[in-house]
Amino acid sequence: MWVTGKSFFGFLQRRRRNEIPSITTKRIFDQYQQTKGIDLWSCHYEIMKEDLEKLKEMNIKIRREIRQRMGQCLNDLSFQDLQSLESDMESAWRVIHDRANRVLTNQIETSKKKGAMDEDPYGFC
């Protein structure tokens, strides 16, 4: 009886799958930890915990700054802090104002170009 190449390789793959136990990455790490008697994840957990605390502190600081820019929580600020806040708000206003001017200028130029194209779509002026 002749065995075709396709069915022969399928037979080998089925046989290999049954003979070789499946080894997962988790199983390898677990076995390594048991053999060495160490915990690989505790150090990683501590680093992540520290990062979480830093992010929480940063979040609190940013939320306080947002409230101050909205005009809340200003009683605790010193005179210098108020001046700094005022300066920050003025510079932010300038950035917003400049951006709005650029957008309006671009819209006006685009409208002018469209108007010119409507008058003479082939550019024969």
GIHU-V438681 format. One record per pair of residues at least 24 apart in sequence whose C-alpha atoms are under 7 Angstrom apart, sorted by the first residue. I is the first residue (numbers start at 1). J is the second residue. D is the distance in whole Angstrom. If there is no record, write none. Layout:
i->{I/I}
j->{J/J}
d->{D/D}
This chain:
none
